Amino acid sequence: MSNISSSSLKRALGRRWNSLPSQEARLAWLLILPTALIVLGLVLFPAIFSIWISFREVGLTNLNDVFHAPFVGFENYVKVFDDFAFKAQSWRNWGAALTSIVYSFTATIVTMLIGLGAALLLNRPFRGRGLARALFLFPYIAPVVSVAFVWRWILDPTPAGVLNDILMRLDLIQIPKAYLASPGLALILVIAFQGWRYFPFAMLMILARLQAIDNTLYEAADVDGASNWQKFLFITVPELRYVLGALFLLRLMWTFNKFDDIYLLTGGGFGTKVLPVLTYEFSFRLHDFGRGSASAMILLAILVVFILVYAQTVMRGGEES
């Protein structure tokens, strides 16, 4: 009796193993396995390893034996919070934390405003609209190294700099100015660079939503005698609110985590040092990898807050609508 039950169980398992749903499930796992291994090796493991290092004393002296680095608890985090480059020292020296917040929010707002203006312009039919769209995409698709060095060439502090040459020819300035080496002005310029470089992304998302708005809403507003500003305020903006909310939080997270733009323009100097640049300096200039990892974890914690806000506001709002 037991032999019959065992053979029946084997046949049932064999039929289930060879069934079409089981074959599809195995194929699905096989197809996602390469991506899962890449994510595990390049994302999850480095993230977990960084958390582990942030509680250890890791430098050049013990980098070859990092798994036996001494445990220091929250000492690396205390060092980051106490570092003069992290916290604000005066109204002129904001520190990396406050500079990151100001830079990220301001650059995101500038990006959204330029993207919204460009989307409203390209949403109207005119001759050469396709060419204009292609030209507007150039800042976003161009390599960041090339466009950053073009900006540095334009803002070069020598008389050969494009902006200095133009202003001196117009007698607006008498001597060349170092724009990227002026505290305050340097931060404004990197914010302008951020807005110029990434507005095409916002433009594309907003333009796609603009073209999906029902035109009968505008026709009804015309019948009621609404002005263009009233149509924008009471029709366009409400229709764009979820797209604008999603774009704002996504761009805010990406900008907060940006390293290459500022580093290529100013190297993080002259009041433009943000948390990603400070993390780089802790790790690869001071060779204090524990403190660098702690700084990265602080950055990650702030980004997690942004993600939670995004999930609670934009995604939930989109589901309710």
HURAVEN-V795187 format. One line per field, one symbol per residue. ss: DSSP state (2 for helix, 1 for strand, 0 for the rest). A space follows every 50 residues. Layout:
ss: ???
//
This chain:
ss: 02222222222222222202222222222222222222222222222222 22200100022222222200100022222222000000000000222222 22222222222222222222220000002222222202222002222222 22220000000222222220000000002220002222222222222222 22222222220000222222222000022222222222222222222222 22222200022222200000000022222222220000222222222222 222222222222222222220
//
